[in-house]
């Protein structure tokens, strides 16, 4: 039980750190919350629950077989840089009108654009940080937890994602409620700041991708 509690504590620590750390997903959570309301931000916040399971499985399969994850992370980082620049441009577009009743599926309308959840999934799936974490720290820790039993492994993952997603959900709710106190000019200014942060993060991701590939 002591070992299981230790892994749960480790998961909580990692989750809190990732949940409050500045990064692409947190910036997107705040931007969607300010632009569309807290519900949109919450959709972005839960994206890791969809994107991380395949990353975890891949990392468990690869971490004992590869000596250097640089090429894989480099490719992801380059793709992520492009995605972040695209998302930054989208943040500055006018907010969509209030939702209308759903169209009849047989009406022949074109495909709908990705919503907040889709944007969150795209941003997190092409973010190199989850790959780096799971290939270098997360997978070995989870493997040791599995050696202690199912409770330790489940506690590590549960504690981590409860805190990671929970912190971002709280940020979404706070930002969404705070937008009601902001005038349109201040909302636009905040969105520009968040878009600028995504541009910087995107440029950094492109640079990191080149570094991982060629060093």
ChimeraX attribute file (.defattr): number of C-alpha atoms within 10 A of each C-alpha:
attribute: neighborCount
match mode: 1-to-1
recipient: residues
	/A:1	10
	/A:2	8
	/A:3	13
	/A:4	20
	/A:5	14
	/A:6	15
	/A:7	26
	/A:8	23
	/A:9	16
	/A:10	17
	/A:11	27
	/A:12	22
	/A:13	17
	/A:14	20
	/A:15	24
	/A:16	20
	/A:17	15
	/A:18	21
	/A:19	25
	/A:20	16
	/A:21	14
	/A:22	12
	/A:23	15
	/A:24	23
	/A:25	26
	/A:26	25
	/A:27	22
	/A:28	28
	/A:29	30
	/A:30	29
	/A:31	29
	/A:32	27
	/A:33	27
	/A:34	26
	/A:35	24
	/A:36	18
	/A:37	20
	/A:38	26
	/A:39	16
	/A:40	23
	/A:41	33
	/A:42	26
	/A:43	21
	/A:44	32
	/A:45	30
	/A:46	20
	/A:47	22
	/A:48	20
	/A:49	13
	/A:50	14
	/A:51	18
	/A:52	18
	/A:53	11
	/A:54	11
	/A:55	19
	/A:56	19
	/A:57	12
	/A:58	15
	/A:59	24
	/A:60	18
	/A:61	13
	/A:62	14
	/A:63	18
	/A:64	11
	/A:65	10
	/A:66	11
	/A:67	8
	/A:68	12
	/A:69	18
	/A:70	19
	/A:71	16
	/A:72	15
	/A:73	24
	/A:74	22
	/A:75	18
	/A:76	21
	/A:77	29
	/A:78	24
	/A:79	21
	/A:80	27
	/A:81	27
	/A:82	18
	/A:83	22
	/A:84	30
	/A:85	19
	/A:86	16
	/A:87	21
	/A:88	25
	/A:89	14
	/A:90	12
	/A:91	20
	/A:92	16
	/A:93	10
	/A:94	9
	/A:95	11
	/A:96	8
	/A:97	7
	/A:98	7
	/A:99	6
	/A:100	6
	/A:101	6
	/A:102	6
	/A:103	9
	/A:104	8
	/A:105	8
	/A:106	6
	/A:107	7
	/A:108	8
	/A:109	9
	/A:110	7
	/A:111	6
	/A:112	6
	/A:113	8
	/A:114	11
	/A:115	11
	/A:116	22
	/A:117	18
	/A:118	14
	/A:119	22
	/A:120	29
	/A:121	23
	/A:122	21
	/A:123	26
	/A:124	25
	/A:125	23
	/A:126	23
	/A:127	26
	/A:128	23
	/A:129	18
	/A:130	20
	/A:131	25
	/A:132	17
	/A:133	14
	/A:134	21
	/A:135	24
	/A:136	15
	/A:137	13
	/A:138	22
	/A:139	23
	/A:140	16
	/A:141	17
	/A:142	21
	/A:143	12
	/A:144	14
	/A:145	23
	/A:146	16
	/A:147	11
	/A:148	15
	/A:149	13
	/A:150	12
	/A:151	16
	/A:152	23
	/A:153	22
	/A:154	18
	/A:155	21
	/A:156	28
	/A:157	20
	/A:158	16
	/A:159	21
	/A:160	25
	/A:161	23
	/A:162	16
	/A:163	21
	/A:164	26
	/A:165	23
	/A:166	19
	/A:167	20
	/A:168	26
	/A:169	24
	/A:170	16
	/A:171	22
	/A:172	29
	/A:173	20
	/A:174	16
	/A:175	21
	/A:176	25
	/A:177	15
	/A:178	15
	/A:179	19
	/A:180	12
	/A:181	10
	/A:182	13
	/A:183	10
	/A:184	11
	/A:185	9
	/A:186	12
	/A:187	18
	/A:188	17
	/A:189	12
	/A:190	18
	/A:191	23
	/A:192	17
	/A:193	14
	/A:194	22
	/A:195	24
	/A:196	18
	/A:197	20
	/A:198	27
	/A:199	22
	/A:200	17
	/A:201	22
	/A:202	26
	/A:203	19
	/A:204	16
	/A:205	26
	/A:206	21
	/A:207	15
	/A:208	21
	/A:209	24
	/A:210	18
	/A:211	14
	/A:212	18
	/A:213	16
	/A:214	10
	/A:215	7
